[in-house]
Amino acid sequence: MAIRGRRFWRALALVLVAAALGVAGCKSSSEEKGGAKPEPTGPHAALLKLFPAAGDVTDWKAQGDAKVYGPAANPAESVEPIELDAGPAASVIRSYDYAKSATRSYVRGTAGEKLTVRLYEMKSPSEAFGLFSVRSSGNQFPLVGLAARMSNTALGFVKGAYFVSVEYSGSMDATPVVMEFGRWIADHITSPGLRPSMLESFPAQSVQGERYYLHRFETLASLPFVPKGDPATMARMLALGPETNVALMGYPTDKAGELNYLFLIKYPTAEEARAAYTAYEGYLANSTVAAEHNVAVAPPVGTFVAGTFNAEENSVKDQLAKLLAALGG
């Protein structure tokens, strides 16, 4: 009896092992057919995992793999220079602490609908906010990430050290599409990020969408509200560069459609701030452009130079005085 009992339990054990292997095999097959999605690996895994995969967004399918770009080509890591994706806009992207970026396209149906997602990874949240501030547009400001701006066909937002651009082309309403992609991506960026600290010195109630952060003169000159009668000379006088921080904000005025733009420049040293103030004041005094005669710049406060591009509009509520008071001037 004892021998037959041992044989029975041995046979039963073999049956249970076989059944377990069969179940395990079915699970693996199920995952391959639509279960767990493979996670990106390699040097760009953290960036690439922010792209939605099949099933993450409604009805959309990726059109090929994501392409990765960087400050310089790196064939060993499949990185191409940012100019190949951004064209002339690459110089603005480079003016911030740009680490790398990736682009992926998606398609839906047969009506020619296409969506392009661009993820820019910067070296700090402040730099990501800066790129967002000059590379997004639109009159809608949905609650996505730290800050977002949306037009009829595109959504741009910043969260953590990432600036994200989602662009739609097709005949359908773009809003639900770009918002679905945007929210999915934002949910997968763990750090909320922060605005550049110097923006906190500005008076409250600035106009949404009129808050900018940058470093170089080329970016400043690209903003349409900045008077620049002689850009080359103005650039020399202000002496902006990678080590300078520039913030600008627009405020409502009593004139419909007119904004009062304040600017604040932080130089590496107080000596550089004084030199730039003196040079810019002289440039404005000699300008023959009426708009530049409406610029007011205040004496430096430490390493800061502040002013307004619209002195006449500023005179009503004197937002510049509030900014100077916040700086301790």
C-alpha positions in Angstrom: 0.0 0.0 0.0 2.8 2.4 0.9 4.5 1.8 -2.5 1.3 2.3 -4.5 0.6 5.5 -2.4 3.9 7.0 -3.3 3.4 6.2 -7.0 0.0 7.9 -6.8 1.3 11.1 -5.3 4.3 11.2 -7.7 1.9 10.9 -10.7 -0.4 13.5 -9.3 2.6 15.9 -8.8 3.6 15.4 -12.5 0.1 16.2 -13.6 0.0 19.4 -11.5 3.4 20.5 -12.9 2.3 19.9 -16.4 -0.9 21.9 -15.8 1.1 24.8 -14.3 3.4 24.9 -17.3 0.4 24.9 -19.6 -1.1 27.9 -17.7 2.2 29.7 -17.8 2.5 29.1 -21.5 -1.0 30.5 -22.2 -0.2 33.6 -20.1 3.0 34.3 -22.1 1.1 33.8 -25.4 -1.6 36.2 -24.2 0.9 38.9 -23.3 2.5 38.6 -26.7 -0.9 39.1 -28.4 -1.9 42.1 -26.4 -1.0 41.8 -22.8 1.9 43.7 -21.2 3.6 46.2 -23.5 7.3 46.1 -23.9 9.1 48.9 -22.1 11.7 51.0 -24.0 15.2 50.2 -23.1 18.6 51.9 -23.8 19.9 55.4 -23.2 16.7 57.1 -24.3 14.2 54.9 -22.4 13.1 57.6 -20.0 12.2 59.9 -22.9 10.7 57.2 -25.2 8.3 55.8 -22.6 6.5 59.1 -22.6 5.1 58.3 -26.1 1.7 56.6 -26.0 1.7 53.0 -27.3 -1.0 51.0 -29.1 -4.1 51.1 -26.9 -3.1 54.0 -24.8 -5.0 56.5 -26.8 -8.3 56.1 -28.8 -7.9 54.6 -32.3 -4.5 56.0 -33.0 -1.5 54.0 -34.2 2.1 54.9 -34.3 3.5 55.5 -37.7 7.0 54.0 -37.4 9.4 54.4 -34.5 10.3 57.6 -32.6 13.3 59.5 -33.9 15.7 60.9 -31.3 17.6 64.2 -31.7 20.3 66.0 -29.7 22.7 68.9 -29.7 25.0 66.9 -32.0 24.8 63.6 -34.0 25.6 60.4 -32.1 25.3 57.5 -34.5 26.2 55.0 -31.8 23.0 56.0 -29.9 20.9 56.7 -33.0 20.8 60.4 -32.3 20.5 63.0 -35.1 21.2 66.8 -34.8 18.2 68.8 -33.8 18.4 70.8 -37.0 17.0 67.8 -38.9 13.8 68.0 -37.0 13.4 71.7 -36.1 15.1 73.5 -39.0 15.6 77.2 -38.3 13.9 76.9 -34.9 16.9 74.8 -33.7 18.8 78.0 -32.8 16.0 78.9 -30.3 15.9 75.4 -28.9 19.7 75.4 -28.5 19.6 78.8 -26.6 18.2 76.9 -23.7 19.9 74.0 -21.8 18.7 71.5 -24.4 19.5 67.9 -23.6 17.7 65.9 -26.3 14.3 65.4 -27.9 12.3 62.8 -29.8 9.5 63.0 -32.4 6.9 60.4 -33.3 3.9 60.5 -35.7 0.5 58.8 -35.3 -2.3 58.1 -37.8 -5.9 57.2 -37.5 -8.5 55.9 -40.0 -8.3 56.6 -43.8 -9.1 60.3 -43.9 -5.5 61.5 -43.8 -5.6 62.3 -40.1 -2.1 62.7 -38.6 -0.7 63.7 -35.2 2.9 64.5 -34.4 4.3 64.5 -30.8 7.5 66.2 -29.9 9.1 65.8 -26.5 11.9 68.1 -25.5 14.0 67.1 -22.5 15.8 70.1 -21.0 18.4 70.1 -18.2 16.1 71.9 -15.8 12.4 72.8 -15.3 13.2 76.5 -15.8 14.7 75.8 -19.2 11.7 73.7 -20.1 9.4 76.5 -19.1 11.4 79.0 -21.2 11.2 76.9 -24.3 7.4 76.5 -23.7 7.0 80.2 -23.3 8.4 81.0 -26.7 7.4 77.9 -28.7 3.7 77.6 -27.8 0.8 79.6 -29.1 -3.0 79.9 -28.9 -5.7 81.6 -27.0 -6.7 78.6 -24.9 -5.0 77.6 -21.6 -6.2 74.1 -20.6 -5.1 72.5 -17.3 -2.4 70.2 -18.5 1.0 70.0 -16.7 2.5 73.1 -15.0 1.3 75.4 -17.8 -0.3 74.8 -21.2 -1.4 76.8 -24.3 -3.5 75.6 -27.1 -4.5 76.7 -30.6 -7.0 75.2 -33.0 -4.6 72.5 -34.1 -1.8 72.2 -31.5 -1.2 71.9 -27.8 2.0 72.9 -26.0 2.6 72.3 -22.3 5.5 72.1 -19.8 5.9 69.7 -16.9 9.0 68.8 -15.0 12.0 69.2 -17.3 9.9 68.5 -20.5 8.3 70.7 -23.0 5.7 68.8 -25.1 4.2 69.7 -28.4 1.2 67.9 -29.9 0.2 68.9 -33.4 -2.9 67.6 -35.3 -3.6 67.7 -39.0 -6.9 66.5 -40.5 -10.5 67.5 -41.0 -11.8 66.6 -37.5 -11.9 68.7 -34.3 -8.3 68.8 -33.0 -9.2 69.6 -29.4 -10.2 66.2 -28.0 -7.3 64.6 -29.9 -4.5 66.8 -28.6 -6.0 66.9 -25.2 -6.1 63.1 -24.9 -2.5 62.7 -26.0 -1.4 65.7 -23.8 -3.1 64.3 -20.6 -1.7 60.8 -21.2 1.9 62.2 -21.5 1.5 64.6 -18.6 0.3 61.8 -16.4 3.5 59.9 -17.1 5.8 62.8 -16.2 6.4 62.4 -12.5 7.8 65.8 -11.5 5.5 68.8 -11.7 8.3 71.3 -12.2 8.5 75.0 -11.2 8.4 78.3 -13.0 11.8 80.2 -13.2 12.2 81.9 -9.8 12.7 85.4 -11.2 9.1 85.4 -12.6 7.9 85.5 -9.0 9.2 89.1 -8.6 6.7 90.4 -11.1 3.4 92.0 -10.1 0.3 89.7 -10.1 -2.4 89.7 -12.7 -0.2 89.5 -15.8 -1.9 88.3 -19.0 -2.0 84.5 -19.5 0.1 83.6 -22.5 2.3 86.7 -22.1 4.9 85.3 -19.7 8.3 84.7 -21.2 11.7 83.4 -20.0 14.9 83.4 -22.2 18.6 84.1 -22.3 19.8 85.3 -25.6 19.1 88.4 -27.7 18.0 86.4 -30.8 15.1 85.0 -28.7 14.2 88.4 -27.3 14.3 89.9 -30.8 11.9 87.2 -32.0 9.1 88.5 -29.8 6.9 90.9 -31.8 6.3 93.4 -29.1 10.0 94.2 -28.5 11.0 97.6 -30.1 14.3 97.0 -32.0 15.1 99.8 -34.4 18.7 98.7 -34.8 18.9 95.1 -33.7 22.7 94.7 -34.1 23.5 97.7 -31.9 20.8 96.9 -29.4 22.3 93.4 -29.1 25.7 94.8 -28.3 24.3 97.3 -25.7 22.3 94.7 -23.8 25.1 92.1 -24.0 22.8 89.1 -23.4 24.2 85.6 -23.5 23.9 82.1 -22.0 24.6 83.5 -18.5 21.9 86.2 -18.5 18.3 85.5 -17.6 15.5 87.5 -19.1 11.9 87.5 -18.0 9.0 89.4 -19.6 5.3 89.8 -18.8 2.4 91.6 -20.3 -0.3 93.5 -18.3 -3.7 94.8 -19.3 -4.1 98.5 -19.8 -7.1 100.9 -20.2 -6.6 100.7 -24.0 -8.3 97.7 -25.6 -5.8 95.4 -27.2 -2.8 97.3 -25.7 -0.5 95.6 -23.2 2.1 97.0 -20.9 5.2 94.7 -21.2 7.7 94.7 -18.4 11.1 93.2 -18.7 13.7 92.1 -16.2 17.3 91.1 -17.0 19.6 89.4 -14.5 23.3 89.7 -15.2 26.0 87.6 -13.7 27.5 90.6 -11.8 26.3 94.1 -10.7 29.1 95.6 -12.8 27.7 94.0 -15.9 24.2 95.2 -15.0 25.4 98.8 -14.7 27.3 98.7 -17.9 24.3 97.3 -19.8 22.0 99.9 -18.3 24.2 102.7 -19.3 24.7 101.3 -22.8 21.0 100.6 -23.4 20.0 104.1 -22.1 22.4 105.7 -24.6 21.1 103.5 -27.4 17.5 104.5 -26.6 18.4 108.2 -26.4 19.9 108.2 -29.9 17.2 106.1 -31.5 15.1 107.6 -34.3 12.3 105.0 -33.8 9.3 106.3 -32.0 8.5 103.0 -30.3 12.0 103.0 -28.6 11.3 106.5 -27.2 8.4 104.8 -25.3 10.8 102.4 -23.6 11.7 103.2 -20.0 14.6 101.5 -18.2 15.3 101.9 -14.5 18.7 102.1 -12.8 20.0 98.7 -11.8 19.1 97.0 -8.6 22.0 94.8 -7.8 22.4 92.5 -10.8 19.0 93.3 -12.2 17.9 95.7 -14.9 14.2 96.3 -15.2 12.1 98.4 -17.5 8.9 98.6 -19.7 8.6 98.6 -23.4 5.4 100.7 -23.0 6.1 103.6 -20.7 2.9 105.4 -21.7 0.7 102.4 -20.9 2.7 101.7 -17.8 2.1 105.1 -16.3 -1.6 104.3 -15.6 -0.9 101.5 -13.0 2.9 101.8 -12.8 3.6 98.1 -12.8 7.3 98.9 -13.2 7.3 100.5 -9.7 5.8 97.4 -8.2 8.5 95.2 -9.9 11.3 97.5 -8.7 9.9 97.4 -5.1 9.9 93.6 -5.2 13.5 93.7 -6.2 14.3 96.0 -3.3 14.8 99.1 -5.4 
